[in-house]
Amino acid sequence: MHMHASISMAELLDGLRRGSLDRRLTDVLIDRTVQQARQYIQWLIWHRGYHIGPTGLSVDDLAYDLVAELVSELDGEMLGRLRHALTELTDAADAPYDSESAFVAVVNRTVRCNIARLFMDLNPVQARLLRALRRYVQSRASMQRIDSVGGFWYARAGDARLERPPVPLDTLRAGTVAAGANGNPVRSVLDACLAYLDGQDRWRLAVLEHDVIDLTMARLKMDHAASGGSHTVESVESGDDGIAYAALTAAVEDARDWVAARYVRTGKLSGEEADAMLDAILHYVDDLRRQDVLGHVSYLRQTMPGLTQQRYRESYRNMYEYILRSIFTSARQRLQ
């Protein structure tokens, strides 16, 4: 990496396009892809309020995981998926993209799409709202969804005045606080946001998807508190509730049989390695209940002394994280 630190992104991307990258330069481009993913994740945390603690992943873990498919082979071609995505974007663009801008757009779009799926697994309430919002807009010719590097925007069909600045979330919240409910909560919030924007000429006539979901979650919590509920949506979904904790621990125990069948009997893991993974997940679930979680490697080191980050990535990461996601899915099914 040090020998090629001076190589520009334009040179690397030109080499990718021509198929002339050797293995070392391929590794350099992968490193820079992960670096761009890391920067965008940090931007999402700072500007979009993402909380990665409940995932058990560090920013580095997320960066590697979310772009892993993008930097994989395609039909035997190294970085074939990245090259294909860049070509598709530049060929489809109305205006010419320079190679570096296209690279940033592709990486950020990949992170945004994959991180959304990850958080859907961990927060089923938010996932249902997101699906309802997208179906609602898709089914109406009077509305449009606009894709951008920063996220999806929703607007009425026609000119969304994207040259104007976006409306701040606090301004939007104040402008829609008195709006009444009208059926599905996420639809009501979107309709209220667009109605507020229609009545002004300062902000763009589009609302960010993340802001619609954020306002809807806030409204659901207010409605729940007003009805005398003892737990907020967030507390139940994040695993703080005792029932959710019991469901998670039961799901871990139930996982022992299918983990043994899928991984131990096929020789992918030893019995000791499988037990170590499940015990590490139990430690993670305990810390999740206290809202004090670490990265995955930290938990596995408690049950696999001496485990290195490289060994984790090469031998255990995919299996461990699949088992963890499956356990959360099983726990949610128990709670339904």
FIMI-329057 format. One record per residue (C-alpha): chain; x, y, z. Coordinates in Angstrom, 3 decimals. Example, Ala and Ser with C-alpha at 12.3 -4.5 7.8 and 13.67 -1.06 7.14 Angstrom:
<recs>
> chain	c1	c2	c3
> A	12.300	-4.500	7.800
> A	13.670	-1.060	7.140
</recs>
This chain:
<recs>
> chain	c1	c2	c3
> A	0.000	0.000	0.000
> A	2.824	2.413	0.864
> A	4.550	1.909	-2.508
> A	1.392	2.954	-4.345
> A	0.186	5.709	-2.013
> A	0.949	8.336	-4.668
> A	-1.176	6.693	-7.365
> A	-4.232	8.836	-8.054
> A	-7.779	7.524	-8.044
> A	-8.127	8.567	-11.673
> A	-5.179	6.309	-12.615
> A	-6.552	3.389	-10.613
> A	-10.024	3.743	-12.107
> A	-8.613	4.068	-15.609
> A	-6.657	0.877	-15.024
> A	-9.810	-0.818	-13.768
> A	-11.707	0.249	-16.866
> A	-8.948	-1.061	-19.155
> A	-8.468	-4.255	-17.135
> A	-4.773	-3.528	-16.566
> A	-4.583	-3.551	-12.741
> A	-2.146	-6.052	-11.256
> A	-2.827	-7.724	-7.926
> A	-1.081	-5.041	-5.870
> A	-2.980	-2.212	-7.515
> A	-6.192	-4.177	-7.128
> A	-5.530	-4.321	-3.383
> A	-4.899	-0.570	-3.358
> A	-8.244	0.094	-5.036
> A	-10.010	-2.222	-2.581
> A	-8.397	-0.339	0.322
> A	-9.598	2.976	-1.084
> A	-13.090	1.580	-1.612
> A	-13.220	0.556	2.039
> A	-11.840	3.963	3.035
> A	-14.623	5.710	1.096
> A	-17.197	3.419	2.700
> A	-15.785	4.225	6.143
> A	-16.040	7.961	5.477
> A	-19.643	7.662	4.319
> A	-20.641	5.537	7.326
> A	-19.146	8.170	9.627
> A	-21.108	10.822	7.732
> A	-24.323	8.796	8.208
> A	-23.629	8.479	11.930
> A	-22.971	12.199	12.299
> A	-25.618	13.639	9.971
> A	-28.315	10.955	9.846
> A	-28.310	9.751	13.444
> A	-27.387	6.111	12.764
> A	-26.450	4.164	15.901
> A	-24.236	1.176	15.129
> A	-23.879	-0.015	18.735
> A	-26.791	-2.498	18.550
> A	-25.185	-4.194	15.511
> A	-22.086	-5.216	17.461
> A	-20.007	-3.888	14.557
> A	-17.330	-1.221	14.506
> A	-17.160	1.330	11.681
> A	-14.337	-0.704	10.131
> A	-16.384	-3.914	10.365
> A	-19.309	-2.217	8.639
> A	-17.118	-0.686	5.946
> A	-15.636	-4.067	4.997
> A	-18.982	-5.876	5.152
> A	-21.052	-3.358	3.210
> A	-18.718	-3.181	0.197
> A	-17.582	-6.817	0.229
> A	-19.864	-7.763	-2.649
> A	-18.954	-4.641	-4.635
> A	-15.232	-5.520	-4.638
> A	-15.791	-9.215	-5.340
> A	-15.221	-10.990	-8.636
> A	-17.771	-11.053	-11.447
> A	-17.497	-13.991	-13.831
> A	-13.887	-14.474	-12.787
> A	-12.910	-10.821	-13.220
> A	-11.251	-9.149	-10.245
> A	-13.304	-6.124	-9.124
> A	-15.727	-6.963	-11.914
> A	-18.735	-5.788	-9.937
> A	-17.161	-2.424	-9.225
> A	-16.183	-1.941	-12.866
> A	-19.672	-2.941	-14.026
> A	-21.340	-0.548	-11.549
> A	-19.108	2.338	-12.629
> A	-19.752	1.646	-16.309
> A	-23.497	1.408	-15.728
> A	-23.571	4.734	-13.908
> A	-21.464	6.672	-16.414
> A	-23.354	5.250	-19.402
> A	-26.745	6.083	-17.869
> A	-25.897	9.576	-16.627
> A	-27.575	12.503	-18.349
> A	-24.435	14.564	-17.794
> A	-20.875	13.192	-17.976
> A	-19.480	11.783	-14.721
> A	-15.760	12.019	-14.079
> A	-14.368	8.715	-12.865
> A	-13.777	9.796	-9.252
> A	-17.265	11.245	-8.819
> A	-18.746	8.058	-10.253
> A	-16.636	5.996	-7.836
> A	-17.850	7.986	-4.817
> A	-21.461	7.726	-6.002
> A	-21.236	3.949	-6.508
> A	-19.611	3.272	-3.135
> A	-21.986	5.561	-1.229
> A	-25.028	4.066	-2.956
> A	-23.822	0.552	-2.127
> A	-23.262	1.441	1.533
> A	-26.615	3.204	1.793
> A	-28.570	0.272	0.332
> A	-26.766	-2.408	2.330
> A	-26.777	-0.537	5.631
> A	-30.531	-0.031	5.258
> A	-31.011	-3.794	4.978
> A	-28.818	-4.344	8.042
> A	-30.793	-1.915	10.173
> A	-34.054	-3.413	8.927
> A	-32.965	-6.741	10.413
> A	-32.311	-5.085	13.770
> A	-35.357	-2.797	13.865
> A	-38.453	-4.485	12.393
> A	-40.756	-1.560	13.281
> A	-38.657	0.841	11.251
> A	-38.410	-1.754	8.476
> A	-42.200	-2.011	8.220
> A	-42.515	1.774	8.064
> A	-39.896	1.972	5.333
> A	-41.610	-0.693	3.231
> A	-44.983	1.022	3.679
> A	-43.526	4.387	2.658
> A	-41.897	3.056	-0.498
> A	-44.973	1.068	-1.552
> A	-47.174	4.108	-0.987
> A	-45.048	6.377	-3.200
> A	-44.498	3.714	-5.850
> A	-48.242	3.166	-6.229
> A	-49.015	6.847	-6.881
> A	-48.319	8.607	-10.129
> A	-48.701	11.903	-8.297
> A	-45.480	11.276	-6.320
> A	-41.863	10.571	-7.164
> A	-38.794	9.187	-5.403
> A	-35.509	10.888	-6.280
> A	-32.213	9.033	-5.751
> A	-29.157	11.003	-4.652
> A	-25.804	10.241	-3.072
> A	-27.165	11.538	0.248
> A	-30.289	9.374	0.208
> A	-33.784	9.124	-1.256
> A	-36.028	12.186	-1.538
> A	-39.829	12.178	-1.922
> A	-41.725	14.859	-3.781
> A	-44.849	15.429	-5.774
> A	-44.518	14.651	-9.482
> A	-43.030	17.576	-11.364
> A	-40.385	20.100	-10.400
> A	-39.097	19.403	-6.886
> A	-36.970	22.584	-6.919
> A	-33.855	20.641	-5.977
> A	-31.724	23.731	-6.544
> A	-33.104	25.076	-3.246
> A	-31.604	24.039	0.116
> A	-33.219	21.089	1.935
> A	-35.582	21.839	4.787
> A	-33.952	21.187	8.210
> A	-35.549	18.390	10.194
> A	-36.370	20.660	13.161
> A	-38.163	23.084	10.826
> A	-40.087	20.218	9.276
> A	-40.985	18.852	12.698
> A	-42.318	22.228	13.835
> A	-44.256	22.698	10.606
> A	-46.033	19.335	10.804
> A	-46.561	18.936	14.549
> A	-50.248	19.831	14.365
> A	-51.028	17.562	11.412
> A	-53.656	14.983	12.199
> A	-53.353	11.252	11.586
> A	-54.871	9.888	8.397
> A	-54.646	6.123	8.198
> A	-51.149	4.630	7.998
> A	-48.822	6.810	10.145
> A	-45.951	6.976	7.660
> A	-48.339	8.074	4.894
> A	-49.804	10.737	7.153
> A	-46.349	12.089	7.963
> A	-45.270	12.162	4.308
> A	-48.486	13.920	3.258
> A	-48.059	16.459	6.073
> A	-44.433	17.125	5.080
> A	-45.291	17.704	1.428
> A	-48.275	19.891	2.358
> A	-45.989	22.037	4.538
> A	-43.412	22.359	1.757
> A	-46.107	23.316	-0.762
> A	-46.897	26.382	1.310
> A	-43.432	27.972	1.251
> A	-40.855	29.124	-1.297
> A	-37.588	28.854	0.661
> A	-36.874	25.087	0.779
> A	-36.831	22.420	-1.907
> A	-40.195	20.715	-2.441
> A	-38.847	17.315	-1.406
> A	-38.431	15.550	1.906
> A	-35.642	13.127	2.805
> A	-36.703	9.518	3.393
> A	-34.760	9.346	6.652
> A	-36.606	12.428	7.952
> A	-40.023	10.918	7.145
> A	-39.135	7.756	9.066
> A	-37.652	9.737	11.953
> A	-40.784	11.903	12.288
> A	-43.032	8.838	12.053
> A	-41.114	6.994	14.766
> A	-41.358	10.074	17.001
> A	-45.120	10.271	16.408
> A	-45.583	6.574	17.186
> A	-43.737	6.990	20.467
> A	-45.870	10.013	21.395
> A	-49.068	8.142	20.544
> A	-47.898	5.129	22.522
> A	-47.063	7.251	25.567
> A	-50.418	9.055	25.340
> A	-52.230	5.713	25.330
> A	-50.579	4.738	28.620
> A	-48.116	2.200	27.207
> A	-45.297	1.255	29.554
> A	-42.661	0.658	26.866
> A	-41.704	2.713	23.846
> A	-41.269	1.141	20.436
> A	-37.530	1.708	20.682
> A	-37.088	-0.009	24.026
> A	-38.948	-3.128	22.976
> A	-37.177	-3.388	19.636
> A	-33.687	-2.698	20.976
> A	-33.821	-5.660	23.334
> A	-34.112	-3.750	26.653
> A	-37.447	-5.341	27.450
> A	-37.242	-8.537	29.502
> A	-39.494	-10.448	27.109
> A	-37.306	-9.547	24.134
> A	-34.195	-10.541	26.094
> A	-35.746	-13.909	26.950
> A	-36.652	-14.450	23.294
> A	-33.082	-13.711	22.217
> A	-31.484	-16.051	24.728
> A	-33.964	-18.814	23.820
> A	-33.160	-18.271	20.134
> A	-29.449	-18.697	20.895
> A	-30.099	-22.038	22.575
> A	-32.333	-23.185	19.727
> A	-29.593	-22.264	17.263
> A	-27.210	-24.874	18.673
> A	-28.865	-27.747	16.772
> A	-28.991	-26.089	13.333
> A	-25.502	-24.614	13.748
> A	-24.208	-28.114	14.473
> A	-26.014	-29.507	11.417
> A	-24.981	-26.736	9.043
> A	-21.431	-26.054	10.155
> A	-20.045	-28.749	12.468
> A	-21.233	-31.849	10.624
> A	-20.094	-30.391	7.301
> A	-16.624	-29.662	8.670
> A	-16.843	-25.880	8.382
> A	-16.463	-25.460	12.158
> A	-15.311	-27.668	14.983
> A	-17.696	-28.293	17.848
> A	-15.560	-26.071	20.059
> A	-15.617	-23.234	17.521
> A	-19.406	-23.439	17.160
> A	-19.890	-23.381	20.945
> A	-17.480	-20.445	21.209
> A	-19.506	-18.471	18.644
> A	-22.822	-19.085	20.401
> A	-21.336	-18.276	23.808
> A	-19.927	-15.043	22.332
> A	-23.411	-14.159	21.048
> A	-24.814	-14.726	24.538
> A	-22.246	-12.246	25.898
> A	-23.283	-9.805	23.175
> A	-26.995	-10.202	24.049
> A	-26.207	-9.560	27.727
> A	-24.362	-6.349	26.847
> A	-27.066	-5.325	24.382
> A	-29.553	-5.386	27.230
> A	-27.330	-2.948	29.119
> A	-26.741	-0.851	25.962
> A	-22.989	-1.319	26.284
> A	-21.867	-3.388	23.309
> A	-18.480	-4.006	21.714
> A	-17.393	-5.194	18.268
> A	-17.845	-8.828	17.237
> A	-14.162	-9.686	17.497
> A	-14.113	-8.512	21.119
> A	-16.791	-11.034	22.071
> A	-15.207	-13.876	20.140
> A	-11.864	-13.174	21.817
> A	-13.572	-13.846	25.146
> A	-14.425	-17.363	23.977
> A	-11.536	-17.829	21.489
> A	-8.451	-16.454	23.276
> A	-5.791	-15.125	20.910
> A	-8.168	-14.538	17.989
> A	-6.798	-11.876	15.625
> A	-8.781	-9.488	13.434
> A	-7.265	-11.065	10.315
> A	-8.159	-14.587	11.453
> A	-11.696	-13.454	12.220
> A	-12.153	-11.933	8.759
> A	-10.606	-14.872	6.932
> A	-12.226	-17.744	8.817
> A	-15.188	-16.740	10.959
> A	-16.807	-13.428	10.027
> A	-19.343	-14.597	7.432
> A	-20.501	-17.577	9.485
> A	-20.627	-15.686	12.778
> A	-22.614	-12.771	11.401
> A	-25.040	-15.068	9.554
> A	-25.673	-16.980	12.787
> A	-26.213	-13.713	14.660
> A	-28.685	-12.383	12.066
> A	-30.570	-15.691	12.073
> A	-30.870	-15.571	15.864
> A	-32.341	-12.062	15.735
> A	-34.808	-13.202	13.063
> A	-35.845	-16.157	15.219
> A	-36.276	-13.916	18.258
> A	-38.515	-11.522	16.329
> A	-40.674	-14.424	15.175
> A	-41.107	-15.471	18.791
> A	-42.312	-11.975	19.677
> A	-44.894	-11.765	16.904
</recs>
